[in-house]
Amino acid sequence: MASFALALGTATQNQDGKIIEAYFPAPLLNPSDDLVSALSVLTGYDAGNQVLAIAPETCAAISEAFAAAGAQQAANFASKAQQTTQPLVLVILENDSKPASVAEGFLKLQLISHRLVKPHGVVLDGLFGLLHNIAWTNQGPIDLPELPERQMEARLKGETLTVECVDKFPKMTDYVVPAGVRIADTARVRLGAHVGEGTTVMHEGFINFNAGTEGKSMIEGRISAGVMVGQGSDIGGGASIMGTLSGGGQIVISIGENSLLGANAGLGFPLGDRCTIESGLYVTAGTKVTMLDADGNAVESIKARDLAGKSDLLLRRNSKTGAVECLTNKTAVELNHELHANN
C-alpha cells in the first residue's frame, strides 16, 4: 500500500468538533508499504487520503509499528501519546493531491518546515482558502468566535490570555525548530517555511510559507510565499522579493547561490548565481534594463525578465540618468561568516 506521507499528531478542535490545527512532531515521507499495512490493520485505514481519529489506547500498538519500521521518533511520540487527553489524529496521504482538510494542510506545511520537502515540493493548491483565521495564544490556538469567552474566563481566574497573532498560519517555531538556524524574532517565520541549515533570520527578516532558504544565508529582508533563496545568498535589510501572493503571479521567483539583494532593494524575476542588485533598486520583470559591455558601453535595452536565471549579473541604477543598468558582476558575494555561526 504505497503512500506519499503519514504522521500521528495532536489536533485542536473548536466547540463544533472541527479541527482548526494539528501538530505532527515526526512526519514520515514515503513510508514503507509494511508500515502502511500495519497501520491499516490497527486503524481501519483502507485507501486514499484520510484523517483518522485515534484512541490513546491504540497508541501502544501504533508505537510498535513505527519502531518496527525504524521510525523511532514517531514511535516515541506514539508511546507518550497513550497518556494524552488531547484529540489524536493519524493522517495518511496516499497521494500528493490538493489538501482537502485542515489536518492535511498542516501536515504538508510541517513536511516543508521539517525539511522533508522543499518549497513547491508538495501540492498546496487551495490551502489559503481552506484555512481560516485563528487566535494563536499563550494557551494554544483558539477559534475566533470562542475567543471573547476564553478571554473572560481567563480574567475571572486572574490570568491573562495573550493573543500573539491572528492569522491563518502560526509561527514555525511552535511546531519545529530546524537544526542549525538562528531566528531573532520567531513570529516572522511562518509554519511552512523551509529554513536551511546555517540560515540566520534577523529581527526584520521574514519567511513566508512554501518559501525559504537552501542553506547558509543571511535574511534581513522579506522572502515572500513561493520564493527559494540559494546557498550563501544575502537578503539585505528592508529588501523584498515578490512572491505568488504579492505580485509575482504564477512565476516562480528564486535567487541562486552566493547572490546579494542589497538593503531596501527588490526583485521580481528569477535571479541566477553570483548576482548583485544594488541597495534601493527594485527590479520587476518588466523593468527596462540597459545592458553594458566590458567597457561600460550600452549594447541593448531589454526587459529584466529576459535575464531570468542568468548568473554573474550586477544590476544598478545610473546615478546621473536614472537608467537601470546591467553588467558583469566581477566580485562574488562573500557573507560574513561570524554572522552565520549558529552554535
C-alpha positions in Angstrom: 0.0 0.0 0.0 2.2 2.8 -1.3 1.7 6.2 0.4 3.1 9.7 -0.1 3.3 10.7 3.6 1.8 10.0 7.0 2.0 11.3 10.6 0.5 10.8 14.0 -0.2 14.0 15.9 -2.5 16.0 18.2 -5.3 18.2 16.9 -7.1 21.2 18.3 -10.9 21.3 17.8 -13.3 24.1 18.2 -16.6 23.9 20.0 -18.3 22.3 17.0 -15.7 19.5 17.0 -14.0 20.7 13.8 -10.2 20.6 13.6 -8.6 24.0 13.4 -4.9 23.0 13.6 -2.7 19.9 14.0 0.8 19.2 15.3 2.9 16.4 13.9 6.3 16.1 15.6 7.6 13.3 13.4 6.1 13.2 9.9 7.2 10.5 7.5 7.7 10.9 3.8 7.3 7.9 1.5 6.6 5.4 4.4 7.2 1.7 3.7 4.3 -0.4 2.5 4.7 -2.7 5.5 4.2 0.3 7.9 1.1 1.5 6.0 -0.3 -2.1 6.0 0.3 -2.4 9.8 -1.4 0.9 10.5 -4.3 -0.1 8.3 -4.9 -3.1 10.4 -4.8 -1.0 13.6 -6.8 2.0 12.4 -9.1 0.8 9.7 -7.4 2.8 7.0 -8.2 1.4 3.6 -7.1 3.8 0.8 -6.8 7.4 -0.3 -6.1 10.5 1.7 -7.6 10.1 5.2 -7.6 11.8 8.6 -8.3 9.2 11.2 -9.3 9.8 14.9 -7.0 7.7 17.1 -7.8 6.5 20.6 -4.9 6.7 23.1 -5.2 3.0 23.9 -4.3 2.3 20.3 -1.0 4.2 20.5 1.0 1.3 22.1 0.4 -0.8 19.1 1.0 2.1 16.7 4.3 2.8 18.5 5.4 -0.8 17.9 4.5 -0.5 14.2 6.6 2.7 13.9 9.5 1.1 15.8 9.4 -1.9 13.5 9.6 0.4 10.5 12.7 2.2 12.0 10.7 5.4 12.7 12.0 5.8 16.3 10.9 9.5 16.8 7.4 8.7 15.6 7.4 5.6 17.9 8.5 7.7 20.9 5.7 10.2 20.3 3.1 7.4 19.9 4.2 5.8 23.1 3.9 9.1 25.0 0.6 9.8 23.4 -1.0 6.9 25.4 -1.3 9.4 28.3 -2.7 12.4 26.5 -6.1 13.9 26.9 -5.8 15.8 23.6 -7.5 14.6 20.4 -5.2 12.4 18.3 -5.2 12.1 14.5 -3.4 9.9 12.1 -3.1 11.5 8.6 -2.3 9.1 5.8 -1.8 10.6 2.3 -1.8 8.0 -0.4 -1.0 10.7 -3.0 0.1 14.3 -3.1 -3.1 16.0 -4.2 -4.8 19.2 -3.2 -5.4 19.2 0.6 -9.0 18.5 1.5 -8.8 19.1 5.2 -7.1 21.4 7.8 -5.2 18.4 9.2 -3.8 17.5 5.7 -2.8 21.1 5.1 -1.0 21.3 8.4 0.8 18.0 7.7 2.1 19.4 4.4 3.3 22.6 6.0 5.2 20.7 8.5 6.8 18.4 5.9 8.3 21.6 4.5 9.4 23.0 7.8 10.9 19.7 8.8 12.9 19.9 5.5 11.5 16.7 4.2 10.4 18.5 1.1 11.3 21.9 -0.4 9.0 24.7 -1.3 6.9 23.7 -4.4 7.7 20.1 -3.4 4.1 19.4 -2.3 0.7 20.4 -3.7 -0.7 23.3 -1.6 -3.4 24.4 -4.1 -6.4 25.9 -2.2 -4.7 25.9 1.2 -5.1 29.6 1.8 -8.8 29.2 1.3 -9.0 26.0 3.3 -7.5 27.5 6.5 -9.2 30.3 8.5 -8.0 32.9 10.9 -7.2 31.6 14.4 -6.1 33.4 17.6 -2.7 32.0 18.4 -2.4 32.5 22.1 -0.2 31.5 25.1 -2.9 28.9 25.8 -2.8 27.4 22.4 -4.9 28.1 19.2 -8.4 29.3 19.8 -11.2 29.7 17.1 -12.0 33.4 16.8 -15.8 33.0 17.7 -14.7 31.4 21.0 -12.0 34.0 21.9 -14.1 36.5 23.9 -15.4 33.8 26.2 -12.0 32.4 26.7 -10.6 35.8 27.5 -13.3 36.4 30.0 -12.7 33.1 31.7 -9.0 33.8 32.0 -9.6 37.2 33.6 -12.0 35.7 36.1 -9.2 33.3 37.1 -6.8 36.2 37.5 -5.0 35.2 34.3 -4.2 37.0 31.1 -4.8 35.3 27.8 -2.2 36.7 25.5 -3.1 36.8 21.8 0.2 36.6 19.9 -1.3 37.0 16.5 -4.5 36.4 14.5 -3.6 34.6 11.3 -4.2 31.5 9.2 -0.6 30.4 9.8 1.1 30.0 13.2 4.8 30.7 13.7 7.0 27.8 12.6 8.9 27.5 15.9 5.8 26.5 17.8 5.9 23.3 15.7 9.5 22.7 14.8 12.9 24.4 15.2 15.2 23.0 12.4 18.8 22.3 13.3 21.5 24.9 12.8 19.4 28.1 12.5 19.2 31.4 14.2 15.9 33.3 14.3 15.9 36.6 16.1 12.1 37.1 16.0 10.3 33.8 15.7 7.0 35.5 14.9 8.4 36.4 11.5 8.8 32.9 10.2 5.5 31.2 9.4 4.8 27.5 9.6 5.6 26.0 6.2 8.8 27.9 5.8 11.9 25.9 4.8 14.8 27.3 6.8 18.1 25.8 5.6 20.8 24.8 8.0 23.1 27.7 8.6 20.5 30.4 7.9 20.2 33.4 10.1 17.0 35.4 10.2 17.4 38.8 11.8 14.7 40.8 13.6 13.3 42.4 10.4 13.7 39.3 8.3 10.6 37.4 7.2 10.0 34.0 5.6 6.5 33.1 4.4 5.1 29.6 4.0 6.2 27.5 1.0 9.3 29.6 0.8 12.7 29.7 2.3 16.4 29.1 2.1 18.6 26.3 0.7 21.4 26.6 3.3 23.7 29.2 4.9 22.1 32.6 4.2 21.6 35.9 5.9 18.0 37.1 5.8 17.3 40.7 6.9 14.6 41.3 4.3 11.4 39.6 3.2 11.1 36.2 1.4 7.5 36.0 0.1 5.5 32.9 -0.4 6.8 30.6 -3.1 10.4 32.1 -3.2 13.5 30.0 -2.6 16.9 31.5 -1.8 20.1 29.6 -2.7 23.0 28.7 -0.6 25.2 31.6 0.5 22.9 34.4 -0.6 22.2 37.5 1.4 18.8 39.3 1.6 19.6 42.8 2.9 17.7 44.8 5.4 14.3 46.0 4.1 14.8 44.1 0.8 11.7 42.4 -0.7 11.2 39.5 -3.1 7.9 39.2 -5.0 6.0 36.0 -4.3 3.0 34.2 -5.7 0.8 36.2 -3.2 2.5 39.6 -3.6 2.6 40.4 -7.3 4.7 37.6 -8.7 1.7 35.8 -10.1 2.4 32.2 -11.2 6.0 32.9 -11.9 8.3 31.0 -9.5 10.8 33.6 -8.3 14.1 32.4 -6.8 17.6 33.6 -6.1 20.6 31.4 -6.9 23.7 30.8 -4.8 26.1 33.5 -3.5 23.9 36.4 -4.6 23.1 39.7 -2.9 19.9 41.6 -2.7 21.0 44.9 -1.3 19.3 46.8 1.5 15.9 48.1 0.5 16.2 46.5 -2.9 13.6 44.4 -4.6 13.3 41.5 -7.0 10.5 40.5 -9.3 12.1 37.9 -11.6 14.3 34.7 -11.0 17.9 35.6 -10.3 20.9 33.3 -11.0 24.1 32.6 -9.1 26.6 35.3 -8.0 24.4 38.2 -8.8 24.0 41.5 -7.1 21.2 44.1 -7.0 22.4 47.3 -5.5 20.7 48.8 -2.5 17.5 50.7 -3.1 16.9 49.3 -6.6 13.7 47.4 -7.2 13.8 45.4 -10.4 10.5 43.9 -11.6 10.1 41.5 -14.6 9.1 44.4 -16.8 11.8 46.8 -15.8 13.8 48.2 -18.8 17.5 47.3 -18.3 20.4 48.7 -20.3 23.0 46.1 -21.0 26.6 47.3 -20.8 29.7 45.7 -22.3 33.1 45.2 -20.6 34.0 48.8 -21.4 30.7 50.2 -19.9 29.1 51.0 -23.2 25.4 50.4 -23.8 24.7 47.4 -26.0 21.0 46.9 -25.9 17.8 47.6 -23.9 15.8 44.6 -22.7 13.3 43.7 -20.0 14.5 42.2 -16.8 12.5 39.0 -17.4 14.9 38.2 -20.2 17.7 37.9 -17.6 15.8 35.3 -15.7 18.1 32.6 -14.2 21.2 34.1 -15.7 24.3 34.3 -13.4 27.1 36.8 -12.7 25.0 39.9 -13.1 25.3 43.3 -11.4 22.2 45.4 -11.6 22.5 49.1 -10.6 20.9 52.5 -11.2 22.9 55.1 -13.1 23.1 58.0 -10.6 23.1 60.6 -13.5 20.4 59.2 -15.9 18.3 57.1 -13.6 18.6 54.2 -16.0 18.8 50.6 -14.7 22.0 49.1 -16.0 23.4 45.5 -16.0 27.0 44.5 -16.3 29.1 41.5 -15.3 29.4 41.0 -11.6 33.2 40.8 -11.1 33.1 40.0 -7.4 31.1 37.2 -5.9 29.4 37.9 -2.6 31.2 36.6 0.5 29.0 36.6 3.5 30.2 37.4 7.0 30.9 34.0 8.4 30.6 35.3 12.0 27.0 36.3 11.4 26.3 32.7 10.2 27.8 30.9 13.2 24.8 29.4 14.8 26.4 27.5 17.6 
